[in-house]
Structures are given as structure tokens and as C-alpha cells.
Amino acid sequence: MSLMKKAIRGLALATALTATGMAANAQDVTLKLHQFLPQQANVPKYILDPWIERVQEASGGALQINHFPSMQLGGKPPELIGQVQDGVADIAWTVLGYTPGRFPQAEAFELPFMMNNAEATSRAFWEYAEANMFDSDLKDFKILGLWVHGPGLIHSKEPITDVADLNGVKLRAPTRIINKMVSDLGATPVGMPVPAVPEALSKGVIDAAVIPWEVTAALKVPELVSNHTEFGNESLYTTAFVLVMNKQKYESLSDEMKAAIDGQSGADFSALAGKTQAEGDIPARKLAAEAGNNIITLTDAQVAEWKAAASGVEAGWVEEMNGKGFDGQALLDQAKDLIKKNGM
């Protein structure tokens, strides 16, 4: 074979190999996951990043997911749902209640004293959403996970023990239904996403906030308030979260990539996320105790007083749902039954 023919054959082979490599690389997909908490917070560190790693591994590396914490892609937390729908982000983790009125059926899980076990309630939330929301409120999205955090409590500058102690207190709450609850209890509700809490406390915009223990360390809340009111074995409230994906982007993936995502999502993942988030309460609470903060644990009798004061929120929600064309009582009963079933 002449040198010229060898050179031509070598060039052809190199070109073929390059084309093959480009075709393989063209099949790889990189997704953008956007969320509102700093990277060092519990949810990004112990839930989202491990989920990303599992999906990437299950895809054999064909799927890569870039994680953008602290709203690094721009916008504000209430815009995350819209960013997924518009394709600014492929995946987002957010609070459903950051867009008031858009996902009304999810509010059943945020009602006062609805839950005391985040793992069981998160699995119940997924099952409830499958039955009621996937074809309505959430029909425009691919839902990857739905969960709630551990017991919600009050973190305040002044001690709060009795319901009357809330009178006139400017109190941050995350969602419409929780704002309604704290208003009924006598506080002045101030709605804001959780990243805004530290600055609001330091500037006196708010006197107190309702958040779970697990996020207090990342937000340095125990350095800004010295009192924390717990509700025994009960939870004053919880918050409904979603890990959501652009539906068109999901549908554009190969069957293998879809399987990699589906295998790491759903009811089991939701339950794990709720359990993991609740487990983060323990070390965060310990830090506040070690700092010498005042942790108030209410007695059963005191909790009963709070329950009685908040009871109208549940009845009001049922009536609101009826006005929106839902059977409010049926939704509430179903949520309670699913929590009970999954907690057994």
C-alpha cells in the first residue's frame, strides 16, 4: 500500500472515530437544578446532592445535573415554579405555597397540627397528590418528589408560651395557609421565603419566625433570637415541598435517562426526603441548646390550648376548597387517613 493510500485510510479512520465520539457525546444531557437555599443547608447537602449523584450513576453518566443553589440562576424563590415551566431551569426544588392559590389541594398537609412524622406524611403526600393533583394542579410538570419537613415551631426574640403571647408579634410564615393560622392565633403575619428570615430578624422587620429546627443552623437563627417554642410531640405546622421538572424536557430524554430519573423519584424518595429533613432537626436543636438559648417545650395541656385556638383554620380551609369546586372535607379526610396508614 502506498504512503498516500495509508494516509488517506488513516484520515478516514480518524474522522470516523471522531464522528462516533461526537455522536456519543451528543446523546449526553446536562440538566440545571435550581433552588433557594445555600449549598451548606441540609436539603441541598443531604437530599438534593445525593439524589443528583444517584440519578447520574443510574444513567451511566449520560445524564449530568448541575446544581445551582441560592437562586444563582436569578429571580426570587416564588419564581422557581415559573422558571421550570419556562425552561429557565430544568428542575427546581421549592415550596408549593410560594405561589399562593396555584396548588390549593396541597394545603391540606400544612394545616395546624396535621402531622407529627415527616416520613409518613411525605409518603402520604405523594399518594394524595397522585390521586388528586397529578392530573390537575400539577399536570404541567413532571413531579419527582413531594415531601414535608419535621415539626414546625416558633423561634422568637421574646418567650412565647401561651397563645396570648403572640398578640402583636410580627411573625414570618412561609405560605398562605400558615399565614392564616398565625393571624388567627393573634400574630401579625409577614410572608416571606425562608432565605429572607435572617435579615428580617436582624432589622426588626419580624419578631419571630416559624421554621423547622433543621434550617436554623444554616440561617444562623439561634444567633438572632434566644427563644424556641416546641409543641411536645406535636407539630404546629409543616410545609409542602416539591422537586419538579420541566415536562417537555423530561419527555425529550431517552427511555434509559427517563428510567434513571424515575428510579430515584416517587413515593420512596419522597418519604426518604421527609425523613432526612426531620433528622436534621436533632443537631440543629443541639446547637441552639449549647448556645444557651431558651427552649420552651409546651405541656399537653398547653398544646391543647393552641389546638383549640387554631381549629378554625381547618374548617375555613374546607369551606374555601368547597368554594373552588373541590370536596374540602373529603380531601382533608383522605390526607388524614393516608398519614395514619403510612404511620402505622
N, C-alpha and C positions, 0 to 999 in steps of 0.2 A: 504494500500500500504506500502511495506517495505521501510525502510530508504534507502536501496540500490537502489530500483526502483525510489524513489523520486529523489535521487542524480543523477541517470542516465538521468531521464527525464529533470531535471533542467539543466544538462550539455548540453543535446541535444538542448533545447530551447535557451540557451545562445549562443551555436555555430551557430544556425540558425539565430538569431538576428545579430550576428557579421557578418555573411556572407552576410546578407541582407544589412547591413550598408556598407560593403566593396563594394558591387555591386553598391550601390547608389553613393558612393564616386568615384568609378571607372568611372562613367559617367560624373563627373565634369571635366572641361577642364580649364587649365590655359594657357593663351597666353602671349607672350612677345611683347611689343610695343617699338620700338627703334627710337630715333630721336636725332637731333644735338643741339638743344637749351637748355640752362639751365632751370631748373624747374620753376624759377620765371618769365621767359619770358611770354609774352601774349599768344602765341599759345599753349604752354603746359598747362598754368593755366586756360585759358578761352575757349579753343576749345577742346584740346585732353582729358584733365581730365574729363570735363563734358560729353564728348562722351563716355568715358570708363564707367562712372557711369551709363549712360542711358542704355548702352548695358548690363551691369551686372544686372541691375534691370529688364530689359526686359527678361532676361534669367532666372529669378527667382533665381539668384545666382549660376546657374550651370556653367556659364562662368565667369572666373576671368581673368582680364587683368593686368599684371604687366607692369608699365611704366618705361622705362629706358631712362632718358634724357642725354644730353651732351655726347653722344656716349659711355655710360657706358658699353656696351657690346663689346667695342673695335672697331677698324677700324676708318676710316675717313668718313665725310659726303658723298663724292661721291660713297662710297661703300655700302650705305644703300639699294639701289635697288638690288644689288647683294646678300646682306645678306638675304633679303626676299626671293629671288629666291632660294637660297641655304638652307633656313630653319634656319639660324643663329638667325634670328628674324622672328616672325610670321606676324608682322605688322610693317610698318615703315611710318613715315611722312618725306617727303624730297622734294627737288627741282628737277623737271624733268630735268632741264638743267644742273644739276651737272654731268650728264653723256652725254657729248656733242655728238650730232648726233644720239642718240638712240631713241629719241622721237621727230622727226623733226616737225611733224604736230602741236604739242603743241606750237611751237614758234610763231604761228600766234598771240597769245594773249600777247606776250612780245614785239611786235613791238612798235616803238615810238608813243606815243600819241594815243594808241589804245583804251584806256578806261579811264573813269573818275568816275565809280561807281562799287566798288568791288563786291557788292551783285549781281547786274545784270550780270556783266561779269563772275562771278563764276558760276551762273546758266547756262549762255550761254556756258561756257567752258565744263560743264558736258554734255550738249546736243550735242555739237560739237564732243566731244570725243565718245559719244555713237554712233554717225553717222559715224565717221571716224577712231577711234583709238582702240575701244574695240576688234575688230577682227583682228587688225594688230599690231600697236606699243605696245599695252597693253595686247595682247592676252594671255600672260603667267602669268597674275596676276588677282587677284580679286580686283577690284577697289572700294574703299569705299567712297572716296571724291576727288574732284578736285576743286581747287579754286585759287584765286589771292589775293594779298594784296592791300591795298589802294594806293593812288597816290605815285609813286616813285619820289624822289627828290635828290638833291645833298647836301652833308654835307662836308664842306671843311675848310681847315686851312686859306686860303685866300678867299676874297669875289669873287663870280662868278656871273656875271650878263649877260654879252654878251657871245656869242658862242666863240669869240676870247679869252676869259679869260681861256678857257680850254687848250689852246696850251701849251704843255709840262707838263701838270698836270698828275701826276701818280694817276690814279683813279681806285678804285676797282669796279668791276661789277660781278654779280653772274653767268651769263650764257653766252653762245657763242653769242647769238643774241644781248645781251646788250653790250657785249664787242665790237662787230662790230659797234654798234651805237656810243659808246663814242669815238671809234677810228675815225669814220667818222667826228665826231664833233671836232677832234683835240687833244683829250687827249691821254695819253699813258695808255692803258687798262692793268689792273692787275687782273686776275681772281682768286677768292678765295671764299670759303664758308664763310658765314657771321660770324661764331664764331671767325674767324681769323682776323676780322677787327680791334678790339681794339689794339692788339699787333702790327699790321702792321702800324696803325696810330702813335702809341707811338714811334715806332722805325724808323719812316720816310720811311718805305717801300712804303707807299702810302701817297698822299697829300689830298685825298678826297675819298669819297665812295658814291655810290648810294644805298640807302636803304629807306624803308618807315619809317615814324616817329615812329610807334608803337614799333619797336625793339630797338630804340636808347637808351631808358632808361636802359634796362637790360644790354646793351653792354657799357653803360656809354660814348656813343659817344659825347654828348654835353660837356663832360669834356675834350675831346681830340681835338675837333675843335670848332670854335666860329662862323662859318657862315653856313647858311642853305638856299638853293635856291629853292623856290617853284614856280610852274608854273601856278599860278592863279587857275582857275577851271579845269585845265588840269592835266594830269599825264605824266611825261616824259617817263615812262615805268611802267611795273609791272612784277611780277614773277609768273610762273606757278608751283603750289604745287600739291602733290598727297599724299593721305593716301591710302596705298596699302597693300594687304595681300597675303601671300603665297597661291596660288590657291589650291594646294593639301591639305593643312591644312584646308582650308575652306570647301572643298568637304568632308573631313573626319568627319565633325561635324554632329550632329543630325539635323533633319529638324527644330526643335524648336530653336536650337542655331543659325542656319543659319537665321531664321526669326528674331531673336533678333538683329543680326548684320545688316541685310538688312533693318529692320525697322528704324534704326538710321543712315542709309547711303544713298547716292544717291544725287539727284538734290537739294532737300530741305536742306539737311545737308551742301552741298557744298555752297549754297547761304548763309546759316547762318554763315558758317565759314568765308567766304569773308566779310560779314557784320561785324562780330565780330572783325576780324583783323583790318578792317578800323576804327572801333570805337575806337580802341586802339591808333590811331594817335592823338586824341584830348588831353588826359592827358600827353602824351609824349611831344607833341609840347609845351604845357603849361609849363612843367618843363624847357625846353630849354629857353623859353621866360623869365621865372622867374630868370634864371641864368644870364640873361643879354646878351645872345647870339644874334647875328645879323641875323634876319630872313628876307630874301630878297624875296619879292613877286613880280614876274615879271608882267608887264603890258601885255595887249592883243597884243600890237604891238611887244613887246619883245618876247613873246611866238611864234608869227608868224615867227619871225626870226629863232628861234630854230626849228620850224616845217619844215621850208624850208631847213634848213641845214641837217635835219635828213631824209628827204623824200626819199633819195636814198636807205636807208636801206630796206624799204618796197619793192621797185622794185627789189632790189637784192635778197631778200628772195623769191619772186615769181619765179624768174629765177632759183634759187637754187632748189626749190621744183620741178619745171618742169624737171630739170636735174635728180632728184631722182625718176622720174616716176609718180609724182603727178600732178594734175592741180592746180598750185600755186595760180592763180587768183581766181579760184573757191573756194578754201579753205579760202582765205583772205576775199572774198565777203561773204561767209557763216558765218565766225566768226563775221564780222561787222553786218550782218543782225540779227544774234542771240543776240548780245549785244543790238542792237537797240530795238528788240522785247521785251527783258526781262527788258529793262529800261523804257518801256512805263508805 
